[in-house]
Amino acid sequence: MNKYIILDSERSDGCIDFTMIIINRNNASISTIGGSFRGQNQKFSNSLKRNREKQKKSD
C-alpha cells in the first residue's frame, strides 16, 4: 500500500530543503533546537527592557 502526503504550502521547496539541511547537518534534536530559541528569545526581551529603561531615564 502506497501512502502519499500532499503538502499545500506557500513556502518554496528551497526554503524547506535549506531547513532540512541545517537540522540534519547539526544533528540537533528538537529539544536542543527549542532550547536554543528560548535562550535567544530571553536575550532579546532583556535587551528590549534595557532600552526602555534608558529611554525613561533620558525623558
C-alpha positions as CSV (number, residue, x, y, z in Angstrom):
1,M,0.0,0.0,0.0
2,N,1.5,3.3,-1.1
3,K,0.9,6.4,1.0
4,Y,1.3,9.9,-0.3
5,I,1.5,13.1,1.7
6,I,0.4,16.2,-0.1
7,L,1.5,19.4,1.5
8,D,-0.2,22.6,0.5
9,S,2.3,25.3,1.4
10,E,3.3,28.7,0.1
11,R,6.9,28.2,1.1
12,S,9.3,27.4,-1.7
13,D,11.0,24.0,-1.8
14,G,14.3,25.7,-1.5
15,C,13.4,27.1,1.9
16,I,12.3,23.7,3.2
17,D,15.4,22.0,1.8
18,F,17.6,24.6,3.4
19,T,15.9,24.0,6.8
20,M,16.3,20.2,6.5
21,I,20.0,20.6,5.6
22,I,20.6,22.7,8.7
23,I,18.8,20.3,11.0
24,N,20.5,17.2,9.6
25,R,23.9,18.8,9.4
26,N,24.0,19.8,13.1
27,N,22.5,16.5,14.2
28,A,20.3,18.5,16.6
29,S,17.3,17.1,18.4
30,I,14.1,19.1,18.5
31,S,14.6,19.7,22.2
32,T,18.0,21.2,21.6
33,I,16.6,23.5,18.9
34,G,13.8,24.6,21.1
35,G,16.2,25.4,24.0
36,S,18.3,27.5,21.6
37,F,15.3,29.6,20.6
38,R,14.2,30.1,24.2
39,G,17.6,31.4,25.1
40,Q,17.7,33.8,22.2
41,N,14.2,35.0,23.0
42,Q,15.2,35.7,26.6
43,K,18.2,37.7,25.4
44,F,16.1,39.7,23.0
45,S,13.5,40.5,25.7
46,N,16.2,41.6,28.1
47,S,17.7,43.9,25.6
48,L,14.3,45.5,24.9
49,K,13.8,46.0,28.7
50,R,17.2,47.8,28.9
51,N,16.3,50.0,26.0
52,R,13.0,51.0,27.6
53,E,14.8,51.8,30.9
54,K,17.3,54.0,29.1
55,Q,14.5,55.9,27.3
56,K,12.7,56.5,30.6
57,K,15.9,57.9,32.2
58,S,16.5,60.3,29.3
59,D,12.9,61.7,29.4
